[in-house]
Amino acid sequence: MTRRHFFFGALLAGPVPAAGFGSAPSLQALGFHSPNGKLNIAGIGAGGRGALDLMACAGENIVALADPDVQRAAPIFKRFRKVPKYADFRRMFDRENKSIDAVLVSTPDFLHGTQVMWALERGKHVHCQKPLTRTISEARMVTDAAAKARVATQMGNQGYSTEGIRRCAQLVQSGAIGSVTEVHAWTNRPVWPQGMQRLPGTAPVPRTLDWQNWLGPAPTRPYSPAYVPFNWRGWVDFGCGALGDMGCHVLGPANVALKLGAPESVECVRLEGRSACAFPKKSVIRFDFPSRGPLAPVKILWYDGVPGPPDLRAAPARHMGNGGSLFVGEHGYLSTGAYGEGTRLLSSEQLKTYRFRVASREPISVHYQNWIRSAKEGKQATSDFRIAGPFTEWVLLGALSLRVKGKLEWDSAAMRVTNIEEANEFLRPTIRDGWQFR
């Protein structure tokens, strides 16, 4: 047993001395240093989004890779030619555990909960792409597990590490537009198929794909190219639709600025293409949040499948964009871009002469470096699971409203829909034998 594993074992087993520790244990506090002071990072998911995540962390040591799709992962497998590679992330942990400090989880939504738990239970720092999980119970589970593990965690909603979202929070909380009682948020997603009325036809599994390992904990089913490599987002068993893809970005400014917590009710008020197996082509979802101390109750309206914001009096047609949010205050308006960038005040007078411009954004790597510093120094990352977990829960409640008709009344403490029993069936995943965590 290495010195590093002795310390992590103590952390996972119970209380540890407070001296030397921040909100998460740093490498220095644990008495362990990777070569050249770098983290040893493993990647679960090396193609697509995973490739971008790995390259954003390439200044550290990439020590292991897992991906069941050899063709899609090929550029990263070639880039890190000497690094051990696996189709099954479980085998990666079995064989490489001692050399891994931290893990990037960059896989389809339905895999996040299981893969994050495998990492947390082994004392690894974790960066997981958004949404944090596919189901609400998994979001609650990994939030609790991360708190016990006391490791550095980060969800991949990069706007949380940039200036725009902080500026938005400062403006709203300073009263620049008065009390906010309404927010409109939108995205042009989906840009993949949704609204399908039946499961797809089957096809032979490509030789470059390990289909059973791609399915992971999900119940087995025949392979179809309608799922892999990208269009899984539109299927309810694998993804979370347009809201799951972009909600943790676009709704981030409202979550931070308005200190939202949990909604008391959520309802899909309009959709196009209702289906039992897929998310709709378009939807409008209403979230209602109660008062939060001095903050007034607020309703949030989410629109997906639209080229720009709805045609509201507060947001005339010229205020366009592929994604963003508009805060409606008693004294004026404030808008942001899809990732919190381009925050700007839009009072009724300003609107008459306002000229919109593209605002610069900080590089995406800032978010990853924030997580890496958290692992090394013990300071809380900007989208630590204690923040990202509750946020993910209410975003996923919106995805749930697309599967059940009617307004969902939500009891967050009990983690239960109180008025429509069938909705509670979708709060937890089904995990097949062999894929359970500890």
C-alpha positions as CSV (number, residue, x, y, z in Angstrom):
1,M,0.0,0.0,0.0
2,T,1.4,3.3,-1.0
3,R,1.6,6.4,1.2
4,R,-1.0,8.1,-1.0
5,H,-3.5,5.2,-0.6
6,F,-2.9,5.1,3.2
7,F,-4.1,8.8,3.4
8,F,-7.0,8.3,1.1
9,G,-8.1,5.2,3.0
10,A,-8.2,7.3,6.2
11,L,-10.3,10.0,4.4
12,L,-12.8,7.4,3.2
13,A,-13.0,5.6,6.5
14,G,-13.9,8.6,8.7
15,P,-12.8,11.9,10.2
16,V,-9.3,13.1,9.7
17,P,-7.3,15.9,11.3
18,A,-8.4,19.3,10.0
19,A,-4.9,20.8,9.9
20,G,-3.5,21.1,6.4
21,F,-6.9,20.4,4.6
22,G,-9.1,22.8,2.7
23,S,-12.6,21.8,1.4
24,A,-10.8,19.0,-0.5
25,P,-7.5,17.3,0.2
26,S,-4.6,18.7,-1.8
27,L,-1.7,16.6,-3.0
28,Q,0.6,18.6,-0.8
29,A,-1.6,17.9,2.3
30,L,-1.7,14.2,1.5
31,G,2.1,14.0,1.4
32,F,2.1,12.9,-2.3
33,H,3.6,14.5,-5.4
34,S,3.2,13.3,-8.9
35,P,6.4,13.6,-11.1
36,N,7.1,17.3,-11.7
37,G,4.3,18.2,-9.4
38,K,1.7,17.1,-12.0
39,L,-1.5,15.2,-11.5
40,N,-1.7,11.7,-13.0
41,I,-5.0,11.8,-14.9
42,A,-7.0,9.0,-16.4
43,G,-9.6,9.6,-19.1
44,I,-12.9,7.7,-19.4
45,G,-14.0,8.6,-22.9
46,A,-11.3,9.6,-25.3
47,G,-13.2,10.5,-28.5
48,G,-15.4,13.5,-29.2
49,R,-15.9,15.6,-26.0
50,G,-13.4,13.4,-24.2
51,A,-10.7,14.3,-26.7
52,L,-11.2,18.0,-25.9
53,D,-11.2,17.4,-22.2
54,L,-8.0,15.4,-22.3
55,M,-6.2,18.0,-24.4
56,A,-7.3,20.7,-22.0
57,C,-5.5,18.8,-19.3
58,A,-2.5,17.6,-21.4
59,G,-0.1,19.7,-19.3
60,E,-0.5,17.1,-16.6
61,N,0.4,13.4,-16.9
62,I,-2.2,11.4,-18.9
63,V,-1.6,7.9,-17.5
64,A,-4.5,5.7,-18.6
65,L,-7.4,5.8,-21.2
66,A,-10.7,3.9,-21.5
67,D,-13.0,4.0,-24.5
68,P,-15.0,1.2,-26.1
69,D,-15.0,2.9,-29.5
70,V,-11.5,2.5,-30.9
71,Q,-12.3,4.4,-34.1
72,R,-13.6,7.5,-32.4
73,A,-10.8,7.4,-29.8
74,A,-8.1,6.8,-32.4
75,P,-6.7,10.4,-32.5
76,I,-6.2,10.5,-28.7
77,F,-5.0,6.9,-28.6
78,K,-2.4,7.9,-31.2
79,R,-1.5,11.2,-29.3
80,F,-0.9,9.3,-26.1
81,R,0.7,6.2,-27.8
82,K,2.5,4.8,-24.8
83,V,-0.5,5.2,-22.3
84,P,-2.3,2.0,-21.3
85,K,-5.7,1.7,-23.1
86,Y,-8.9,-0.2,-22.2
87,A,-12.4,-0.8,-23.6
88,D,-13.7,-1.3,-20.1
89,F,-13.1,1.5,-17.5
90,R,-13.5,-1.1,-14.7
91,R,-10.4,-3.0,-16.0
92,M,-8.6,0.3,-16.1
93,F,-9.2,0.9,-12.4
94,D,-8.3,-2.7,-11.6
95,R,-4.9,-2.5,-13.3
96,E,-3.9,1.2,-13.1
97,N,-5.5,2.3,-9.8
98,K,-2.2,3.0,-8.0
99,S,-0.9,5.3,-10.7
100,I,-4.1,7.4,-11.0
101,D,-4.7,10.6,-9.0
102,A,-7.6,12.1,-11.0
103,V,-10.2,11.1,-13.6
104,L,-11.9,12.8,-16.5
105,V,-15.4,11.4,-17.1
106,S,-16.4,12.4,-20.7
107,T,-19.0,9.8,-21.7
108,P,-22.7,9.7,-22.5
109,D,-25.0,11.0,-19.7
110,F,-26.2,7.5,-18.7
111,L,-22.7,6.4,-17.8
112,H,-21.8,9.4,-15.6
113,G,-23.2,8.2,-12.3
114,T,-21.6,4.8,-12.3
115,Q,-18.2,6.0,-13.6
116,V,-18.0,8.9,-11.1
117,M,-18.9,6.5,-8.3
118,W,-16.1,4.1,-9.3
119,A,-13.7,7.0,-9.2
120,L,-14.9,8.5,-5.9
121,E,-14.9,5.2,-4.1
122,R,-11.2,4.9,-5.0
123,G,-10.4,8.4,-3.8
124,K,-9.8,10.0,-7.1
125,H,-10.3,13.7,-8.0
126,V,-13.1,13.8,-10.6
127,H,-14.0,16.1,-13.5
128,C,-17.3,15.0,-15.0
129,Q,-19.0,16.4,-18.1
130,K,-22.5,18.0,-17.8
131,P,-25.1,17.0,-16.8
132,L,-23.5,15.5,-13.8
133,T,-25.8,12.4,-14.1
134,R,-28.8,11.2,-16.1
135,T,-31.1,10.7,-13.2
136,I,-31.9,12.8,-10.1
137,S,-31.1,10.0,-7.6
138,E,-27.6,9.6,-9.1
139,A,-27.0,13.4,-8.8
140,R,-27.8,13.2,-5.1
141,M,-25.7,10.1,-4.7
142,V,-22.5,11.4,-6.3
143,T,-22.9,14.7,-4.4
144,D,-23.0,12.8,-1.1
145,A,-20.2,10.5,-2.1
146,A,-17.9,13.4,-3.1
147,A,-18.5,15.1,0.2
148,K,-17.4,11.9,2.1
149,A,-14.4,11.4,-0.2
150,R,-13.2,15.0,0.2
151,V,-11.6,15.1,-3.2
152,A,-11.6,17.9,-5.8
153,T,-14.6,17.7,-8.1
154,Q,-15.8,19.7,-11.0
155,M,-18.8,19.5,-13.5
156,G,-18.0,20.5,-17.1
157,N,-20.1,23.7,-17.3
158,Q,-17.2,25.9,-18.2
159,G,-19.1,29.2,-17.8
160,Y,-18.8,28.9,-14.1
161,S,-15.1,29.7,-14.3
162,T,-15.4,32.7,-16.5
163,E,-16.0,36.4,-15.8
164,G,-19.4,36.8,-17.4
165,I,-21.3,34.6,-14.9
166,R,-19.7,36.5,-12.0
167,R,-20.6,39.8,-13.5
168,C,-24.2,38.7,-14.0
169,A,-24.4,37.7,-10.3
170,Q,-22.9,40.9,-9.1
171,L,-25.3,43.0,-11.2
172,V,-28.4,41.1,-10.2
173,Q,-27.5,40.9,-6.5
174,S,-26.6,44.6,-6.4
175,G,-30.1,45.4,-7.4
176,A,-29.1,46.9,-10.8
177,I,-32.4,45.8,-12.3
178,G,-34.5,45.5,-9.1
179,S,-36.2,42.4,-7.9
180,V,-36.1,39.6,-10.5
181,T,-39.2,37.5,-10.8
182,E,-38.8,36.1,-14.3
183,V,-36.0,34.6,-16.4
184,H,-36.3,33.3,-20.0
185,A,-33.6,30.9,-21.2
186,W,-33.2,29.3,-24.7
187,T,-31.1,27.2,-27.0
188,N,-31.1,26.1,-30.6
189,R,-30.4,22.5,-29.5
190,P,-31.2,19.8,-30.4
191,V,-29.0,19.6,-33.4
192,W,-29.4,15.8,-33.4
193,P,-32.6,13.8,-34.0
194,Q,-35.4,13.9,-31.4
195,G,-39.1,13.2,-31.4
196,M,-38.6,9.6,-32.8
197,Q,-41.7,7.5,-32.2
198,R,-40.1,4.0,-32.0
199,L,-36.8,2.4,-31.2
200,P,-34.4,2.2,-34.2
201,G,-33.7,-0.9,-36.3
202,T,-30.7,-3.0,-35.5
203,A,-27.4,-3.4,-37.4
204,P,-24.2,-5.4,-37.1
205,V,-21.9,-4.0,-34.5
206,P,-18.8,-2.4,-36.0
207,R,-15.5,-4.3,-35.4
208,T,-14.1,-1.1,-33.8
209,L,-16.8,-0.9,-31.1
210,D,-17.2,-2.9,-28.0
211,W,-21.0,-2.6,-27.8
212,Q,-21.5,-4.2,-24.4
213,N,-18.9,-1.9,-22.8
214,W,-20.5,1.1,-24.5
215,L,-23.9,0.1,-22.9
216,G,-22.1,-0.3,-19.5
217,P,-24.7,-0.4,-16.7
218,A,-27.7,0.1,-19.1
219,P,-29.9,-2.9,-19.9
220,T,-28.7,-4.8,-22.9
221,R,-30.2,-4.1,-26.3
222,P,-29.3,-4.5,-30.0
223,Y,-26.8,-2.1,-31.5
224,S,-27.9,0.7,-33.8
225,P,-26.0,3.5,-35.5
226,A,-28.9,5.7,-34.3
227,Y,-27.2,5.7,-30.9
228,V,-23.5,5.8,-31.6
229,P,-21.4,7.9,-31.6
230,F,-23.4,11.1,-31.1
231,N,-27.2,10.8,-31.4
232,W,-27.7,9.0,-28.0
233,R,-28.6,12.4,-26.6
234,G,-32.1,12.2,-28.1
235,W,-33.0,8.9,-26.5
236,V,-34.5,8.9,-23.0
237,D,-32.5,5.8,-21.9
238,F,-29.1,7.3,-22.8
239,G,-29.3,11.2,-22.7
240,C,-31.2,14.1,-21.3
241,G,-32.2,15.9,-24.5
242,A,-31.5,19.5,-25.3
243,L,-32.1,20.6,-21.7
244,G,-29.5,18.1,-20.4
245,D,-27.0,19.2,-23.0
246,M,-27.3,22.9,-22.6
247,G,-29.3,23.6,-19.4
248,C,-26.2,23.4,-17.1
249,H,-24.7,26.1,-19.3
250,V,-27.5,28.4,-20.1
251,L,-29.3,28.2,-16.8
252,G,-26.0,28.7,-14.8
253,P,-26.2,32.5,-14.6
254,A,-29.7,32.3,-13.1
255,N,-28.7,29.5,-10.7
256,V,-25.8,31.6,-9.3
257,A,-27.3,35.1,-9.4
258,L,-30.7,34.1,-7.9
259,K,-29.4,31.5,-5.5
260,L,-32.1,29.2,-6.8
261,G,-31.9,25.9,-4.8
262,A,-34.7,23.6,-5.6
263,P,-37.9,24.4,-7.5
264,E,-41.3,23.7,-5.9
265,S,-42.9,22.8,-9.2
266,V,-41.9,22.1,-12.9
267,E,-44.2,21.7,-15.9
268,C,-43.7,21.2,-19.6
269,V,-46.2,23.8,-21.0
270,R,-45.6,23.1,-24.7
271,L,-43.8,20.6,-26.8
272,E,-43.6,19.2,-30.3
273,G,-43.0,15.5,-31.0
274,R,-44.0,13.7,-27.7
275,S,-42.6,10.2,-27.5
276,A,-42.1,7.5,-24.9
277,C,-38.6,6.6,-26.1
278,A,-37.2,10.0,-27.2
279,F,-37.1,13.6,-26.1
280,P,-39.4,16.0,-28.1
281,K,-38.3,18.1,-31.1
282,K,-39.1,21.3,-29.2
283,S,-40.3,22.2,-25.7
284,V,-41.1,25.0,-23.3
285,I,-40.6,24.2,-19.6
286,R,-41.6,26.3,-16.6
287,F,-39.8,26.1,-13.3
288,D,-41.3,27.8,-10.2
289,F,-38.9,28.6,-7.3
290,P,-40.2,29.8,-3.9
291,S,-38.8,32.9,-2.1
292,R,-35.3,32.5,-0.8
293,G,-34.8,34.7,2.2
294,P,-35.1,38.3,0.8
295,L,-35.3,37.1,-2.8
296,A,-38.7,37.0,-4.4
297,P,-40.3,33.9,-5.9
298,V,-39.2,33.5,-9.5
299,K,-40.4,31.6,-12.6
300,I,-37.9,30.4,-15.2
301,L,-39.1,29.5,-18.7
302,W,-36.8,27.3,-20.8
303,Y,-37.2,27.1,-24.6
304,D,-35.3,24.6,-26.7
305,G,-35.4,23.9,-30.5
306,V,-35.5,27.6,-31.2
307,P,-33.2,29.8,-33.3
308,G,-33.2,32.6,-30.7
309,P,-35.2,33.9,-27.7
310,P,-39.0,34.1,-27.8
311,D,-40.5,37.3,-29.1
312,L,-41.1,39.0,-25.7
313,R,-41.6,42.6,-25.1
314,A,-38.5,42.5,-22.9
315,A,-36.5,40.9,-25.7
316,P,-37.3,42.3,-29.2
317,A,-36.5,40.2,-32.3
318,R,-33.1,41.8,-32.8
319,H,-31.9,40.3,-29.6
320,M,-30.9,37.0,-31.1
321,G,-28.5,34.2,-30.4
322,N,-28.2,30.4,-30.4
323,G,-28.5,30.3,-26.6
324,G,-28.7,32.7,-23.7
325,S,-30.9,34.0,-20.9
326,L,-32.9,37.2,-20.2
327,F,-33.5,38.4,-16.6
328,V,-36.7,40.5,-16.2
329,G,-36.4,42.9,-13.2
330,E,-38.7,45.5,-11.8
331,H,-36.4,48.3,-13.1
332,G,-35.0,46.8,-16.3
333,Y,-33.5,43.8,-18.0
334,L,-30.2,41.9,-18.1
335,S,-29.1,39.3,-20.6
336,T,-26.3,36.8,-21.0
337,G,-24.9,34.4,-23.6
338,A,-25.2,30.6,-23.5
339,Y,-22.2,30.3,-21.2
340,G,-22.7,33.4,-19.2
341,E,-20.6,35.5,-21.5
342,G,-21.6,38.9,-22.8
343,T,-23.5,40.0,-19.7
344,R,-25.2,43.3,-20.4
345,L,-27.9,45.6,-18.9
346,L,-30.9,46.3,-21.1
347,S,-33.1,48.8,-19.5
348,S,-36.1,49.9,-21.6
349,E,-34.3,53.2,-22.5
350,Q,-31.1,51.4,-23.3
351,L,-32.9,49.1,-25.7
352,K,-33.7,51.9,-28.0
353,T,-30.1,52.6,-28.9
354,Y,-28.3,49.4,-27.7
355,R,-26.0,47.8,-30.3
356,F,-25.2,44.2,-29.5
357,R,-21.7,42.9,-30.0
358,V,-19.9,39.7,-29.5
359,A,-18.1,39.7,-26.2
360,S,-14.8,37.9,-25.8
361,R,-14.7,34.7,-23.7
362,E,-12.0,33.3,-21.5
363,P,-10.5,30.1,-23.0
364,I,-12.2,26.9,-22.1
365,S,-9.1,25.5,-20.4
366,V,-9.7,27.9,-17.5
367,H,-12.3,25.5,-16.1
368,Y,-10.0,22.6,-16.2
369,Q,-7.1,24.5,-14.6
370,N,-9.5,25.5,-11.8
371,W,-10.2,21.8,-11.1
372,I,-6.5,20.9,-11.3
373,R,-5.6,23.7,-8.8
374,S,-8.3,22.4,-6.5
375,A,-6.8,19.0,-6.5
376,K,-3.3,20.3,-5.8
377,E,-4.2,23.1,-3.3
378,G,-7.4,21.9,-1.6
379,K,-9.5,24.8,-2.6
380,Q,-13.1,24.3,-3.8
381,A,-13.5,24.3,-7.6
382,T,-16.0,26.7,-9.2
383,S,-18.5,23.9,-10.1
384,D,-17.7,21.5,-7.2
385,F,-20.2,18.7,-6.9
386,R,-21.7,20.4,-3.8
387,I,-22.7,23.2,-6.3
388,A,-23.2,21.1,-9.4
389,G,-25.2,18.3,-7.8
390,P,-28.2,20.3,-6.6
391,F,-28.1,22.4,-9.8
392,T,-28.2,19.2,-11.9
393,E,-31.1,17.9,-9.9
394,W,-33.4,20.8,-10.8
395,V,-32.3,20.7,-14.5
396,L,-33.1,17.0,-14.6
397,L,-36.4,17.7,-13.1
398,G,-37.2,19.7,-16.2
399,A,-36.2,16.7,-18.3
400,L,-38.5,14.5,-16.2
401,S,-41.4,16.9,-17.0
402,L,-41.0,15.9,-20.7
403,R,-41.9,12.3,-19.8
404,V,-44.9,12.9,-17.6
405,K,-47.9,15.1,-18.4
406,G,-49.0,17.7,-15.9
407,K,-47.3,20.0,-13.3
408,L,-44.8,18.1,-11.1
409,E,-44.9,19.2,-7.5
410,W,-41.4,18.6,-6.0
411,D,-40.3,17.7,-2.5
412,S,-36.5,18.1,-2.7
413,A,-35.8,16.9,0.9
414,A,-37.7,13.6,0.2
415,M,-36.5,13.6,-3.4
416,R,-40.0,12.8,-4.6
417,V,-42.8,14.1,-6.9
418,T,-45.7,14.4,-4.5
419,N,-48.7,14.6,-6.9
420,I,-47.9,12.3,-9.8
421,E,-46.7,8.9,-8.6
422,E,-45.6,7.6,-12.0
423,A,-43.0,10.4,-12.3
424,N,-41.1,8.8,-9.4
425,E,-40.4,5.8,-11.6
426,F,-37.9,7.8,-13.6
427,L,-35.8,9.2,-10.6
428,R,-33.5,6.2,-10.5
429,P,-31.6,4.2,-13.2
430,T,-31.6,0.5,-13.8
431,I,-28.1,-1.0,-13.4
432,R,-27.5,-4.4,-14.8
433,D,-25.5,-7.1,-13.0
434,G,-21.7,-6.7,-13.0
435,W,-21.8,-2.9,-13.2
436,Q,-22.7,-2.1,-9.6
437,F,-20.2,0.0,-7.6
438,R,-19.3,-0.8,-4.0
